[in-house]
Amino acid sequence: MSDDDTKLTRPTGGCWMNPIFAKSLPSEAMCEKAREIYENADDCPIGAGLAGTMAEEGGMNIQNNVHWRRIRSLLDDPFIMKEPGQRMKRVYNIGIDIVAAVPFCFQEERGLVLYFSRSTADVDSLRHASNERCLLRSTDLIGANCAIRKARKESDERRENRHRKSLRTARKIFIKETKSLAAMVLNKEDIEELRKQRQREMEVSRGFAEKLGPRRLAARMSCAVHQFGKLIMKRIIISRRKWGGAKLNGPPRKSMIDCLFSGTGAFLTMLALLKMN
């Protein structure tokens, strides 16, 4: 429900369609229609369209109430105001005929949840007390999620505004207290302090280099010895396999490019020998 209580707006991610229902549709065109209904929903004023009509008939202020209607009867009723995009008719054309509307009011957040069913669904099972209790509790959960989403959005906006304000304040303080480059160059004391600091940093770096020199050399030597040992072991393993022979097994298979290269080389070699003879 909008802030002025004049229209119903579907929030982002406020729709779910059973994948089994989408896969059971007879054609790809029907699946595309269902996907369009699932992704797009325009704002609906109270008393117009499917959601607006269900809200007006069921009442937005009546809690713990499940209002049932058939979409076909809404389409045949000349006093029902249809929406411009004919969403009600498109929903009916993909095989949905039964709709239940459950309003919610949670922490000043008001809205309406619609539950759709196939035209072939068992009405007695849908209107059973246990199923209606499940719809009511599900609506309470959806209403709580809508309320916390709105509160979280307001909190994020407030936190972002505070962050921007802090950045502006810090920038003003930095500009006010930071010395300009020209003032630092003309001030001999600042230049001398910077030179001494640079010398101290160079001395510290030189000391670390002298301490780590032998260790660095030892690490490089150990790495080189390790790599050389791995190479020797690899050659020994390959040589041992070669010394064992093929053991009456055929040669390994080659790719088409290797076979073409070998065949071409052998053919050209034999052709050259024939020409020489």
N, C-alpha and C positions, 0 to 999 in steps of 0.2 A: 504494500500500500504506500502511495506517495505521501509526502509530508502534509499536503493539503487535503488528503482523503478524497481525492476526486478520480483517481485512476489506479489500476493495478499494473505493476511493472515487474517483469521477471528478472531477478538478479542474475549476475554472471554465474554459470554453473548451476542454475536453479531448475534443471530438468534432467530426468533420467529415463532412458528407454531400455527395456529388457533386450539384451542381444539375441535371445532366443526368438523373440517376436520379430525382430528385424530380419533374421535369417529365414523365418518361416514364410515370408511374403513370396507370392508366386513369381514375380518378375523383377528384373533389375530396375524397371521404371517405378514400380511400387516402392522398392528400397530407397530410391532417390527421393521420392515424395516424403517418405518417413524421415529420411535424413534432413530434408529441408524443414519439416515441421519441428524436428528435434533442435535444430541449430538456430532458427529464427522465431522470434515472438515479439510482436509489437505491443506497445502499451494499450491497455484496454480500459475504457471508462466504466464506471459502475452502471449496470443496466444494459450494456451493449456487448455483443460478442459472447463467446462461450464462458470465459472467466467472469466477465461482468454480470451476465445473466445469473450464473450460479451464485455469485456473491449477493446479488439483490434478492434472489428467491430464498437462499439458505440463511441469510443474515450474517453480517460480519461481527456482530456483538454477541451472538449466541454461542456459548462454549459447550463442548462435549456433544456436538450435534453433527451428524453425517447426513448430508443432503444428496439424494440419488436422483438422476435423470437419465433419460435416453436421448442421445444426440439426434436421432431420427425425429423424435417428437418436437425437438427444438427447431429443426429445419422446417417442419411442416407448419409450425405456428406462425401465422402472419404478423402477430404482435411482437415477436422477438426481433430486436434490432441486430442485424448481422454486421460483422466487422468488414472493413473494406477489402481485406485480403482473402475473405472467405475461408478463414482458418477452420471454422466449424465444419464446413463441407469437406475440406481436404482431410480432416481427421476422420470423418465418417467414411471417406472413400478408401482408406487403407485398412478398413475392417474394425475400427473402434466405434462402439455404439453406447457403452455404458460409462458414465462418469459419476464420481462421487466428489463432493466438495466439503472440506473440513476447514473452518476458520481457526485462527489462533491469535492470541494476544499475550505476548510475553515481554515484560519489562518495557512497556510503551511501544513495542514493535508489533504492528498488526499486519495480518496477511491472510492468504487463502491458499490451500494446497489442494490440487486436483489429482484424483486417482482415476486412470482410464483402464478399461477392460474391453476385451473383444466382444463382438456382438453374439458370439456363440457361448459366452461364459454362463455358468450356472448362477442365476440371480439369487436363489435361496442361499447358496454358499457364500456369495458376496455379502449379503445382508445379514449373515449370521452374527450373533452377539460377539463371538470371539474374534471374528474378522474385523468388525467395527471397532472393537477395543484396540486391536492392533493398529488400525488407521488413526485412531485418536492419539495413541502414544507416539506413533511415528510423526504425527503432526506437531506434537509438543517438542519432540527432538529437533525437527526442522525449524520450528519457531525459535528455539534456543540458539541454534546455529546462526540464524539470520540476525538475532539480537546481538550476539557476541561479535559477528562480523562487522556490524555497524559501529559497535563500541571500539573494536580494534582499529578500524579505519580512522575514527576520531582521535584515538590515542597516537596512531602513527603520524597523523597530520600535526598534532600538537608537538610531538617529539621532533619532527622535521623543522617546525618553526623555531623551536628552541635551539636546535643545532645551527640554523642559519643566523639567528640572533647572536649566538656565541661566536660564530666565525666573524661576523661584522664587528663585534666588540674587540675581539683579539686583533683583527686587522688594524683597527683604529689605534689600539695601544702600541702595536708594533711600529706603525708609521710614526707615531708620536715620539717614541723612545729610541728608535734606531737612528744612528748617526749616518749622515750622507757620506758617499765615497770621497768627495772632495774634502770634507772635514777630516776624514781619517788620514788622507794623504798629507795634508798640511800640518797635522799634529805629529810632531816628532816622537813624542812619548808612545803613542799608539803604534807607530811604525817600529820602534825599537822593541816594544812588547811582542809584536807579531814575529819579528826576526828571532828573538830569544825562544819563543814557543816553537818555531820551526826548527831551530837547532836542537832543542830538547827532543822533539819527535824523531829527528834523524839519528840522534845518539841512541835512543831506545830501539829503533829499527836495526841499527848496526849491531847493538848488543844481542838482539835476538838472532840475527843472522850468524854471528860468531858462535853462539851456543848451539844452534841447530845445524851448523856446517857438517861436523862429523856424522851426526845421526842421518842427515840427508844423504850423504855419500854411502853410508852403510845400507840405507833403505834402497837406493838405486842399485847397488851391487847385489843385494839379496833378490830384488825383482828380476835382474838380468839372469842370475843363476837359476831362478825358478823357471823362467821362460826357456832357457837353454835345456834344462832337465826335461821339461814337457816335450820339447822338440825331439830329444834323444829317445824318450820312451815311445813317442809316436812312431818314429822310424823303426824301432825294435819290434813293435807290435805288427807293423805292416810287413816287415821282412819275415817274421815268424809265420805269418799267414801265407806269404809267397812260397816259403820253403816247404810248407805242407802240401803243395800241389793242388790240383783241381779236384782230386778224389773222385774221378770219373763223372764229374758234373759238367754240364755244358757251360759255355761262356755266358756271362751276364747279358741281359737284353739291353739294346741300345735304342736311343730315340731315332725318329725318322731323319732328323738333321744329321746326326752322327753317321747313320748308314749311308745317306746320300753323299756326305763328304768322303767317307772311306771308299765307296764305290767309284766316285768320280776320280779320286786320286789313283786307285788301282788301274782304272781304264786308261787314264792318260799316261801312266807309266808303261803299261804294256804296249800302247800305241807308239810311244817314243822308241821302245826297244825294237818293235817291228820295222819302223822306219830306218833305224840304224842298221839293221841286218839287210 
